[in-house]
Amino acid sequence: MPADFFKHPFMSRTALAACDENAVVDAMLAFELALAEVQEQGGALAEGTSRRLREQLQGATFDTAEIAQGIATGGNVAIPFVKQARALLDDELKSAWHKGATSQDVVDSALMLLLKPRLHALDAWLLRCRSAAIDLMQTHAEIPMVGRTLMQQALPITFGVKVAHWAVGLEQARRRLREIELPIQFGGAVGVHSGWDAEGLAWMDALATRLGLASPVLPWHTDRYPVHTLVTALDAVATATDKIALDISLMTQTEIGEVAEPAAPGMGESSSMPHKRNPVRCALIRSAARQVHGHTSVVINAAAQPLERGLGEWHAEWAPLTESALLVEGALEQAATLLEGLEVHAERMQRNLAATGGGIMAEPVAKLLAPALGTDKAKSVSAEAAEQARLNARPYAEVLADYPEVTNAVSRQALEKACDPALYLGSSTRQVERARQWLINV
């Protein structure tokens, strides 16, 4: 598969470089060497064994192509890795290698080690997005724009409150991801440390401490809660970035033009239409989110695994889980750029508010007229006048003044006030401040 063309563009390049085949080998090796150190400390290996293992393997060159080829017969990457590493060892050290562990211990623990730096990176990107969003929402806290429901103009809001909702969505996802614990996996062949009795649990806890991972209650060979929790938390971040990209892409449409992606040489260009400035960053985010949602579905459907080792379910997790982390990091890189450099066109927002001639203010007008005309009549008149304003491109307040029952009921000044979108923003500005306080109180 030409991954560089069809997969990698949606991922973080930094994350890709940090999660290649050599990084997986390094993570598996880190687990095995830590296990030997723990076992030596517990008296199961002779003194100096772990040091000699490290000396012979730490700087060794592993043949990743050969390891990859061995997966077809072994079913997972740990089996050919363990075999290749053992072949590199002096004969007297071979029996000390991979002692008491099973291939799932190696793979699951290696994945946790591989993803731990990625979670730190995701948190950093989310904090950067949060900072940019706070600046953006405060700057535009009182800028009125059209609120849209079911893709149609509804009532006025402010652009600041729209950004506040983006920021809260991202921060909710960040706080959820921050609580994720990546546990060590160590249980041996069937998850009960066969042959090692109580020492097995002690080694598991010591391994977790040595490798900087969480210590689980029990080995989790077919209890996939850690993976389920992680992938759904990643999906939540993808959803939050997707929401931002969706809103921005809709607002960049030529006929709307309320915002634009940050300009950059060649960014958003068309292969055939020189005038276009496509929202490419939004497209990259939304594509990444679609893929993460699909990966999440795979992992969720593999969560219930049989007996003491999954048959295909465990294997199905590896690519979706790691790719999700890389895709989310890629989406956040684009989201940070969007939020930091978003071009906001307040004059277009004002223009779009007036697109209906002010007819979106029919609700407050109906409320104003209801005491004099009754609720049903007030709604009928306000709606009819809104349609006339739209069809004839006349100001809504001017059309309303043509109705004798309206001018007899309220003053022209009250009518003008009811038709002013800037005076009907509800709690928009208060929501911006409330969101800011919540965002900064962590």
N, C-alpha and C positions, 0 to 999 in steps of 0.2 A: 504493500500500500504506500503511495507517495505521501507519507505523513507530513513532510515539509510543506506540501501544497494544501492539503485538505484538513489537517488536524492541528498542527503546531501553531499556525497563525492566531488561533484563538486562545492559546495558552501563554503563560508567562515564560519568556525566554530564560530568565534567571532561574526559575523553578525547573525548567526542562534541563538546564545544565547541571543542576544540583540533584537531579533524580534520574540520572542515566544508569546504564547497566553496571558501571563501575561503582556507583554510589550504593546500589543494592548489594553488590558483593561486599563492599566496605561495611555495610550495616549488618549483614549476616556474620561477617568476621568479628565485628565488635561484640555481637551476642555470644558467639562461641568462645572468644577469648575471655570475656567477662565470666562466663559459666565456669571455665577452667580455674579462674582466679578464686571464685566463690567456693568451688569444690576443694581447691587446695587449702583455702583458709579453714574449711570444715574438716580437713583431714582425709578426704577421699582421694586426693592425689598427693604424690610425694612432693616435698618442698622443692621449689625451683621449676616445677613442671610448667606452670603457666607462663613463667618468664621465657622458657625455652620455646614454648609454642609460639609466643609472640615474636620472638627473635626470628623464627623460621618462616612465619607466615605474614607478619606485618608488612614487610617490604616485598613480598612475593608478587609476581605477575600472574594473574589468573587469566585463563583463556575464556573470555566471556562468550565467544562464538561456540566453543565446545560445550560450555554450560548450557547455553540456549538449546543446542542440539539434543542434549541429554534430557531436557524436560519432556520430550515426546515419549520417552520410555519410562521415566520416573514419575511424571505427572506434576512435578513442581520443581522450582529452581533450587531448593535446598539439597535435594538428593545428588545431582551432579556436582554441586558446589562442595558438599561435604566429601564426596569421593575424590574430587580433584585436590582439595586441600590435604586430605590424608596421604595422597600420593607424594606430596611435597615434603612430608615429615620424615624424620629419622625413624627407623623401625621401632625403637623403644618408646617413641612418643605416640605412635598410632593408636594405641588402646586408650590413651587419655583424651583423645579428640572426640568431641560430640558425645560425651559420656552422659547417659541418662536423658538425653534430649530426643525429640522426634522432629521430623521435617516441619510439622506445623508450628512447633515452638520457634524454629528458626525463621520461617517466613513471616509469621504474624509479628514477632518481635522486631524483625528487620523493617517491616512496613511501619510500625509505630515509630521506630528510630528515624526512618526516612521522612515521615510526615511531621514530626515534631518541629523542625525548623520552619516548615511551611506554615504551620499554625502561627508561629511568631511573626512570620512575614505577612500573613493575612491580617493579623491584628494591627501591624504597623500601617498597612494600606488602609484599613478601616478607620484608624485614627486620623490619617491624612485626609480621607474623604470627609470625616466628621468636621474637621477644622475648616475645610473649604466650604462645606455646607452651612456651617454657622455663619461664616462671613457673608455668604451669598444671601441667606435668608434675612439676616439683619439689614444688609444694604437695601434689600427690596421689601422690607417688612410692610410698607404702606403703599406699594405700587399696585393699583387695582388692575385686575384682568378678568376675563370671562372664566367662570367655572363651568365645566361641561359635564353633562350626564348623558349616558347613552349616545355619546359622540355629538350631542347637540348643545348649543348655548343654553345655559340654565340661569345661574345668578352670579353676581360678582364675588370674587375672592381677592386675595392679594397673591402676588407671585411669591412673596416671602413665606406665606403659609404652605404653599405647594412645596417649596424646598424643605420646609420644616418637616413635612410628612415624609419626604425622601430621607431626611437625616435620621428621623426616629426609626424608620424601617431598617436602615443600615445599622444603627446602634443597637437595636433589639437583637439583630442577628449577631453582631459582634459580641455582645454580652453572653449570648447563648454559646457561641463558639469558644469564648474564653473559659467557660466552665468545663469544657471537654477534658477528660483525663485519658491519656494514652497509656494503657497498661502493658506490663510485661506479659509474655505468654511462656509458661513453662509448666508442663505437666507430664511429659514423657508420652509413651505410646498410646495410652488410653486415658490420660489426664489425671492419674492418681500416683505419679512418681513411682512406678513399679520398681521394686527392688531397693528403694531408698527410704521407705517408711516416712517418719516424721521429718527427716532431713530434707525431703523434697520441698516442703512448704517453706522451710528456713532458707533454702537456696533461692526459691522463687522471690521471697522478700528481699534477700541480699542482692539478687540480680537487678531488681527494680531500682534499688538505691544506687547501685553502681552505674547503671545506665541512664539514670535520671528519668525513669518512667514510673508510672503509678503501680502500686502493688494491688492486684485484684483480690477479692475475697477467695476465689477459687480459680484454677485454670479454666479458660473460657473456650475450649476447643469447639464445642457446638453451642455455646451460649454467645451469640453474635451481637449482644447488646452494645459493646464498645464500637463495633463497626457501624451498626445501625444508627447509633447516636451521632457518630462523626459524620456520616454521609448526609443525614438529614439536616445537621447543622450547616454543612457546606451548602446544601440545597437552599436553606433559608437565606444565606448570603447571596446566592445566585438570584433568588427571587427579588431581593431588595435592589440589586443592581439592575435587574431586568425592568423593574418598575420605573426606575429613573430613565433608562434608555428608551423605554416605550413612550413615556411622556415627552421627553425631549424630541424624539424623532417625529412625533405628531405635531409638536409646536414648531418644528423647523420647516414644515411644508410651505411651499412658495406662497400659497394663498393665505397662510396664517402668519408665518415669519416672526413669531414672537421671540424666538431664541435662535442661536446658531452655534454649531460646534466650534471649538477653538480653531482658528485658521492655522494651517501648516502647509509648507510646500508640497504639492502633489496630493494632499489629503482630501479625499472625497471626489477626486476627479473621475470623469466618465471616459470610457474608451472611445466613445463616438460623439458625445455632446459636450463641447468645451465649456458651455455656460453653467453646467451643473456643479453643485457642491453637495454631494451626497453625505448623509449622516453616517459615515463609515464606522466611527467609534461606537455608535449606538448599535449598528449591525453586528459588530464583533462581540459586544456584550450580550446581545440577545441570542446570538448563535451559541455562545458559550453556555448561557443559561439553559437553552433547549437541550444541549448535550448533557449538562449536569442533571437535569430533570430525568432524562432517560437513564443515566447511570444510577440515579437514586432508585428508580423503579427496579432495576436489576438487583441491586443490593438488598432492597426490602424483600423482594421475592425469593431471595436466597437466605433469608434470615433464620428460618426454621430448618435446622440441619439434623440429619439422622444420627441417632445413637451417639457414638463417641468420635466420629469423624465424618465430615461432609463428603458426599460423593457428587462432585460437580458444583454443589452450592458454594463451598469454600473457594474453589478454584475460580468461580465466576465473579468473586468479589474484587480480585486483585486489580485488574485494569480499570473498572469503573471507579474504585475508590481513589487510586492514585491520579487518574486523569481528572477526576472531579476537583481535587485540590489544585492541580495545575490550571484548570479552566477557570476556577473561581479567582485565583491569583491574577490571571490574565484579565478577567473582567474588571477586577478592582483597579488594576493599573490604568485601564481605559476610563473607568468611572472617576478616578482621582483627576485625571487630565481634563475630563469634561467639567467637573465641578469647579476646578481651579481656573479654567479659562473660558467658561461659558459666556457667550455674547448674549446679553439681555437687551431686547429692543422694546423699551417701555412705550414708545410712541406707537408701535404696532399693536401693543396690548390695548392702548387707548382707542386706536382705530377699530379694533375688533369689538370692543365694547359698544361702539356706535353702529356696528354693522346692521343691527336690526332697527336702527333709528331710536334705540332706547327701549325697544319692546321687551327686553329681558327684565325690565322693572315692572312688569304687569302685576307681579305678586304684591309688592309694597303699595302700588296704586290701588289695587283691589282692597287692601286693608284700610287705606285712607278713605275710600269711598263707602265702605260697608256700613258705617254708622248712619249715613244719610240715605243710601240707596238699598240697603239690605245686601246680604252676602251674595246671593245668586245674581242679582242685577249688577252688583259691583264687579263680580268676576266676568260676567258677560261683556260689559262695557270695556273693561280693561283689556280683555282678550281681543275684542273686535278692533279696538284702537291700535293695539300692537300689530295686528295683521295689516291694517291700513298704513301704518308707519313703514312697515317692511316693503309693502307693494309699491308705495308712492315715494319711498326714500325721503320721508319727512320726519322731523324730530317727533318723538313720541308725545312729549308735553304739548307740542303745537297741535297735534291731531286730537288729543284729549280735550283741548280747549274748544274744539268744534262742537262738542256735545253740551247742550244747554244744561242737562241734568248734572254734568260734572262741574261746570262753572257756577251753577247755583249752589252746589254742595260744598266746594272748597275754594280757597283763594288761589290765584295763579302762583303766588310764592310757595304755598304748601304743595302745589302740584309739581312745580319745578324741583323742589326738594325731594319729593318722592321719586322723581325720575332720574335722580343723580346717583349713578352706581357707586361713586366714592363715598356716599353717605349710607350705603347698605352693605357693609362688609362683615357684619356680624362680629364674631370673636376672632377674626383673622389675626389682627395685630397682637391680641392677648395670647393667642395660641403660639405665635412665634416666640414670645417671651417665655411662655410656659415650657415650650420645647427646649429653648436655650438653657433654661435652668436645669432641666432634667438631663440634658446632654452633657453639661459640664460637671454635674454632681455624680461622680463615679467613685 
